[in-house]
Amino acid sequence: WTRDVPACSLRQVIDGEGRVLIVSRTPGADETTLSLEYEPVAPPPDGPADHLRNGTFTFEPTGQAGADLWTSLDGRGRRYVTAHSHHPNLMDNFSAASAVSLSHQKIGAVRVPLRSSRAAAYALRQCEDARMREWGIDPVAWRALKVRPVPVKSLTEWLSSDDYPIAALLNGSQGYMILRFEVGPNGRILKCQRINRGIPDHSRNRICDKLEHRARFKPGLSAAGEA
């Protein structure tokens, strides 16, 4: 495995043809992403990209988890499958696995062997903890929550292309914005803070204003059951 900085992501060459498996984690979100190059077993979906719902992760011999899959085609004609899952035990299954497969009725099963999965899972956890501390979040306290804050609606319903910062649009600017929310007991955002560099304040302010107005959560619960 080699570390893919700055994300909490690791990659491993899986065969002599140079195919690569990438495993990524979103700190604090329990989101795991796997991406790999594959040869379609069934006729591939039409178009350069396709969203395949109700797919499956299978870690051998540790268990399964539901996942959304995406297929994509790069400029050299190589096809990739990427899977996302929020299953809370997925990394435990990954750490003890010797192989993983991504499956869906449209593409069949794409299976690859794993090496050093326990060390990879440990490295990803260490990366997550370090990144959360950089963001002002105590990872121990976060994991001790009885229930974590959960969006009432899909995050995609909070923002649209109409909310793109006008100055950024006029300048042709684009990039990732990582925001840290403090969610109050009533489920509303109390504080919105940008935690990555390189994004102008006016862009952050516009997006935070929209989210503070629209976003609603089911609040988290402490170990004592307090919101």
C-alpha positions as a Markdown table, in Angstrom:
| # | Residue | x | y | z |
|---|---|---|---|---|
| 1 | Trp | 0.0 | 0.0 | 0.0 |
| 2 | Thr | 1.1 | 3.6 | -0.6 |
| 3 | Arg | -0.4 | 6.6 | 0.9 |
| 4 | Asp | -2.3 | 9.1 | -1.3 |
| 5 | Val | -1.8 | 12.5 | 0.4 |
| 6 | Pro | -3.6 | 14.6 | 1.4 |
| 7 | Ala | -6.8 | 12.5 | 1.5 |
| 8 | Cys | -7.2 | 9.6 | 3.8 |
| 9 | Ser | -6.7 | 7.3 | 0.9 |
| 10 | Leu | -4.5 | 4.3 | 0.1 |
| 11 | Arg | -3.7 | 2.6 | -3.2 |
| 12 | Gln | -2.4 | -0.9 | -4.0 |
| 13 | Val | -1.3 | -2.3 | -7.4 |
| 14 | Ile | -3.3 | -5.5 | -7.6 |
| 15 | Asp | -1.8 | -7.3 | -10.7 |
| 16 | Gly | 1.0 | -7.4 | -13.2 |
| 17 | Glu | -1.1 | -5.2 | -15.6 |
| 18 | Gly | -0.8 | -2.3 | -13.2 |
| 19 | Arg | -4.4 | -2.2 | -12.2 |
| 20 | Val | -4.9 | -0.3 | -9.0 |
| 21 | Leu | -7.3 | -0.6 | -6.1 |
| 22 | Ile | -7.9 | 2.7 | -4.1 |
| 23 | Val | -9.5 | 2.7 | -0.6 |
| 24 | Ser | -10.6 | 6.0 | 0.8 |
| 25 | Arg | -12.2 | 7.2 | 4.0 |
| 26 | Thr | -14.0 | 10.5 | 4.8 |
| 27 | Pro | -13.0 | 11.5 | 8.3 |
| 28 | Gly | -15.9 | 11.6 | 10.7 |
| 29 | Ala | -18.4 | 10.4 | 8.2 |
| 30 | Asp | -18.0 | 6.6 | 8.3 |
| 31 | Glu | -17.9 | 6.7 | 4.5 |
| 32 | Thr | -15.7 | 4.2 | 2.7 |
| 33 | Thr | -15.0 | 4.4 | -1.0 |
| 34 | Leu | -13.4 | 1.7 | -3.2 |
| 35 | Ser | -12.4 | 2.3 | -6.8 |
| 36 | Leu | -10.7 | -0.1 | -9.2 |
| 37 | Glu | -10.2 | -0.7 | -12.9 |
| 38 | Tyr | -12.2 | -3.7 | -14.3 |
| 39 | Glu | -13.1 | -5.7 | -17.3 |
| 40 | Pro | -16.9 | -5.9 | -17.6 |
| 41 | Val | -18.3 | -9.4 | -17.1 |
| 42 | Ala | -21.7 | -8.3 | -18.4 |
| 43 | Pro | -22.3 | -5.7 | -21.2 |
| 44 | Pro | -21.2 | -2.4 | -19.6 |
| 45 | Pro | -23.8 | 0.3 | -19.0 |
| 46 | Asp | -24.2 | 2.9 | -21.8 |
| 47 | Gly | -22.4 | 6.2 | -21.6 |
| 48 | Pro | -19.2 | 7.4 | -20.0 |
| 49 | Ala | -20.6 | 7.1 | -16.5 |
| 50 | Asp | -23.5 | 5.3 | -14.8 |
| 51 | His | -24.9 | 5.2 | -11.2 |
| 52 | Leu | -25.8 | 1.7 | -10.1 |
| 53 | Arg | -27.9 | 1.6 | -7.0 |
| 54 | Asn | -28.2 | -1.3 | -4.6 |
| 55 | Gly | -24.8 | -2.8 | -5.3 |
| 56 | Thr | -22.8 | -4.9 | -2.8 |
| 57 | Phe | -19.4 | -5.0 | -1.2 |
| 58 | Thr | -18.3 | -8.5 | -0.3 |
| 59 | Phe | -15.2 | -8.9 | 1.9 |
| 60 | Glu | -13.9 | -12.5 | 2.0 |
| 61 | Pro | -14.4 | -14.1 | 4.4 |
| 62 | Thr | -15.8 | -11.4 | 6.7 |
| 63 | Gly | -19.1 | -10.2 | 5.3 |
| 64 | Gln | -21.2 | -8.1 | 3.0 |
| 65 | Ala | -22.5 | -4.5 | 2.9 |
| 66 | Gly | -24.8 | -2.6 | 0.6 |
| 67 | Ala | -23.3 | 0.1 | -1.6 |
| 68 | Asp | -24.0 | 2.5 | -4.4 |
| 69 | Leu | -21.7 | 1.9 | -7.4 |
| 70 | Trp | -20.6 | 4.2 | -10.2 |
| 71 | Thr | -18.9 | 3.1 | -13.4 |
| 72 | Ser | -16.8 | 5.5 | -15.5 |
| 73 | Leu | -14.7 | 5.5 | -18.6 |
| 74 | Asp | -11.4 | 7.4 | -18.8 |
| 75 | Gly | -9.9 | 9.0 | -21.9 |
| 76 | Arg | -7.9 | 5.8 | -22.8 |
| 77 | Gly | -11.0 | 3.6 | -22.7 |
| 78 | Arg | -10.3 | 2.0 | -19.3 |
| 79 | Arg | -13.4 | 1.4 | -17.3 |
| 80 | Tyr | -13.6 | 1.9 | -13.5 |
| 81 | Val | -16.1 | 0.9 | -10.9 |
| 82 | Thr | -16.3 | 3.0 | -7.7 |
| 83 | Ala | -18.4 | 2.0 | -4.6 |
| 84 | His | -19.5 | 4.1 | -1.6 |
| 85 | Ser | -20.9 | 2.8 | 1.6 |
| 86 | His | -21.7 | 4.2 | 5.1 |
| 87 | His | -21.9 | 0.7 | 6.7 |
| 88 | Pro | -20.5 | 1.2 | 10.3 |
| 89 | Asn | -18.6 | -2.1 | 10.4 |
| 90 | Leu | -17.2 | -2.0 | 6.9 |
| 91 | Met | -13.7 | -1.2 | 8.0 |
| 92 | Asp | -13.7 | -4.0 | 10.5 |
| 93 | Asn | -14.6 | -6.4 | 7.7 |
| 94 | Phe | -12.0 | -4.8 | 5.4 |
| 95 | Ser | -9.2 | -5.2 | 8.0 |
| 96 | Ala | -9.7 | -9.0 | 8.2 |
| 97 | Ala | -10.3 | -9.6 | 4.5 |
| 98 | Ser | -8.1 | -11.4 | 1.9 |
| 99 | Ala | -10.2 | -10.4 | -1.1 |
| 100 | Val | -13.0 | -7.9 | -2.0 |
| 101 | Ser | -15.6 | -7.9 | -4.7 |
| 102 | Leu | -18.0 | -5.2 | -6.0 |
| 103 | Ser | -21.1 | -6.6 | -7.6 |
| 104 | His | -24.2 | -5.5 | -9.3 |
| 105 | Gln | -26.6 | -7.2 | -11.8 |
| 106 | Lys | -25.5 | -4.8 | -14.6 |
| 107 | Ile | -21.7 | -5.5 | -14.3 |
| 108 | Gly | -21.5 | -8.8 | -12.6 |
| 109 | Ala | -18.9 | -9.2 | -9.8 |
| 110 | Val | -15.5 | -7.6 | -9.9 |
| 111 | Arg | -13.2 | -9.4 | -7.5 |
| 112 | Val | -9.6 | -8.6 | -6.5 |
| 113 | Pro | -7.2 | -10.0 | -3.8 |
| 114 | Leu | -6.1 | -7.8 | -0.8 |
| 115 | Arg | -2.7 | -7.7 | 0.8 |
| 116 | Ser | -1.9 | -6.1 | 4.2 |
| 117 | Ser | -5.5 | -5.1 | 4.7 |
| 118 | Arg | -5.1 | -5.0 | 8.5 |
| 119 | Ala | -2.2 | -2.5 | 8.2 |
| 120 | Ala | -4.1 | -0.5 | 5.6 |
| 121 | Ala | -7.2 | -0.2 | 7.9 |
| 122 | Tyr | -5.0 | 0.9 | 10.8 |
| 123 | Ala | -3.2 | 3.5 | 8.7 |
| 124 | Leu | -6.6 | 4.9 | 7.5 |
| 125 | Arg | -7.9 | 5.1 | 11.0 |
| 126 | Gln | -4.7 | 7.0 | 12.1 |
| 127 | Cys | -5.2 | 9.4 | 9.2 |
| 128 | Glu | -8.8 | 10.0 | 10.0 |
| 129 | Asp | -8.0 | 10.7 | 13.7 |
| 130 | Ala | -5.2 | 13.1 | 12.7 |
| 131 | Arg | -7.4 | 14.9 | 10.2 |
| 132 | Met | -10.3 | 15.3 | 12.6 |
| 133 | Arg | -8.0 | 16.8 | 15.2 |
| 134 | Glu | -6.7 | 19.3 | 12.6 |
| 135 | Trp | -10.4 | 20.2 | 12.1 |
| 136 | Gly | -11.0 | 20.8 | 15.8 |
| 137 | Ile | -12.9 | 17.5 | 16.4 |
| 138 | Asp | -12.0 | 15.1 | 19.1 |
| 139 | Pro | -12.2 | 11.7 | 17.4 |
| 140 | Val | -12.5 | 9.8 | 20.8 |
| 141 | Ala | -15.5 | 12.0 | 21.8 |
| 142 | Trp | -17.0 | 11.7 | 18.3 |
| 143 | Arg | -16.9 | 7.9 | 18.3 |
| 144 | Ala | -18.3 | 7.9 | 21.9 |
| 145 | Leu | -21.6 | 9.5 | 20.7 |
| 146 | Lys | -24.6 | 7.3 | 21.2 |
| 147 | Val | -26.0 | 8.7 | 18.0 |
| 148 | Arg | -24.3 | 11.1 | 15.5 |
| 149 | Pro | -26.0 | 14.0 | 13.8 |
| 150 | Val | -27.8 | 12.8 | 10.6 |
| 151 | Pro | -29.1 | 15.1 | 7.8 |
| 152 | Val | -32.9 | 15.1 | 7.6 |
| 153 | Lys | -32.7 | 15.4 | 3.8 |
| 154 | Ser | -30.1 | 14.5 | 1.3 |
| 155 | Leu | -27.2 | 16.9 | 1.2 |
| 156 | Thr | -27.9 | 17.4 | -2.5 |
| 157 | Glu | -31.2 | 19.1 | -1.6 |
| 158 | Trp | -29.4 | 21.8 | 0.4 |
| 159 | Leu | -27.5 | 23.3 | -2.5 |
| 160 | Ser | -27.9 | 23.7 | -6.3 |
| 161 | Ser | -25.9 | 25.1 | -9.2 |
| 162 | Asp | -27.8 | 28.4 | -8.5 |
| 163 | Asp | -25.9 | 28.7 | -5.2 |
| 164 | Tyr | -22.4 | 28.7 | -6.9 |
| 165 | Pro | -20.6 | 31.8 | -5.7 |
| 166 | Ile | -21.0 | 34.4 | -8.4 |
| 167 | Ala | -17.4 | 35.7 | -8.1 |
| 168 | Ala | -16.1 | 32.2 | -8.5 |
| 169 | Leu | -18.3 | 31.6 | -11.5 |
| 170 | Leu | -17.2 | 34.8 | -13.2 |
| 171 | Asn | -13.5 | 34.0 | -12.5 |
| 172 | Gly | -14.0 | 30.3 | -13.7 |
| 173 | Ser | -12.8 | 29.1 | -10.2 |
| 174 | Gln | -13.6 | 25.7 | -8.9 |
| 175 | Gly | -12.4 | 23.5 | -6.1 |
| 176 | Tyr | -13.3 | 21.6 | -3.0 |
| 177 | Met | -14.7 | 23.3 | 0.1 |
| 178 | Ile | -14.5 | 21.4 | 3.4 |
| 179 | Leu | -16.8 | 22.8 | 6.0 |
| 180 | Arg | -17.1 | 22.0 | 9.7 |
| 181 | Phe | -20.6 | 22.3 | 11.2 |
| 182 | Glu | -21.5 | 22.7 | 14.8 |
| 183 | Val | -25.0 | 21.2 | 15.1 |
| 184 | Gly | -27.2 | 22.4 | 18.0 |
| 185 | Pro | -29.7 | 20.4 | 20.0 |
| 186 | Asn | -32.5 | 21.7 | 17.7 |
| 187 | Gly | -30.8 | 20.3 | 14.7 |
| 188 | Arg | -29.8 | 23.6 | 13.1 |
| 189 | Ile | -26.3 | 24.7 | 12.3 |
| 190 | Leu | -24.9 | 27.0 | 15.0 |
| 191 | Lys | -21.5 | 27.6 | 13.4 |
| 192 | Cys | -20.1 | 27.0 | 9.9 |
| 193 | Gln | -16.4 | 27.1 | 9.5 |
| 194 | Arg | -14.2 | 26.5 | 6.4 |
| 195 | Ile | -11.3 | 24.2 | 7.3 |
| 196 | Asn | -9.4 | 23.9 | 4.0 |
| 197 | Arg | -7.2 | 26.6 | 2.5 |
| 198 | Gly | -7.3 | 28.2 | -0.9 |
| 199 | Ile | -11.1 | 29.0 | -0.9 |
| 200 | Pro | -11.9 | 32.8 | -0.7 |
| 201 | Asp | -13.9 | 34.0 | 2.3 |
| 202 | His | -16.7 | 35.3 | 0.1 |
| 203 | Ser | -17.3 | 31.8 | -1.3 |
| 204 | Arg | -17.3 | 30.3 | 2.1 |
| 205 | Asn | -19.7 | 33.0 | 3.4 |
| 206 | Arg | -22.2 | 32.4 | 0.6 |
| 207 | Ile | -22.3 | 28.7 | 1.1 |
| 208 | Cys | -22.4 | 28.8 | 4.9 |
| 209 | Asp | -25.3 | 31.3 | 4.7 |
| 210 | Lys | -27.3 | 29.0 | 2.5 |
| 211 | Leu | -26.6 | 25.9 | 4.7 |
| 212 | Glu | -27.4 | 27.7 | 8.0 |
| 213 | His | -30.7 | 28.6 | 6.5 |
| 214 | Arg | -31.6 | 25.3 | 4.8 |
| 215 | Ala | -29.8 | 22.5 | 6.5 |
| 216 | Arg | -31.5 | 20.4 | 9.2 |
| 217 | Phe | -30.2 | 17.5 | 11.2 |
| 218 | Lys | -31.4 | 15.0 | 13.6 |
| 219 | Pro | -29.1 | 16.0 | 16.5 |
| 220 | Gly | -26.5 | 13.8 | 17.9 |
| 221 | Leu | -26.9 | 12.1 | 21.3 |
| 222 | Ser | -24.3 | 11.8 | 24.0 |
| 223 | Ala | -23.6 | 8.5 | 25.8 |
| 224 | Ala | -26.1 | 9.9 | 28.4 |
| 225 | Gly | -28.7 | 10.4 | 25.8 |
| 226 | Glu | -28.5 | 14.2 | 25.7 |
| 227 | Ala | -28.9 | 16.1 | 22.4 |
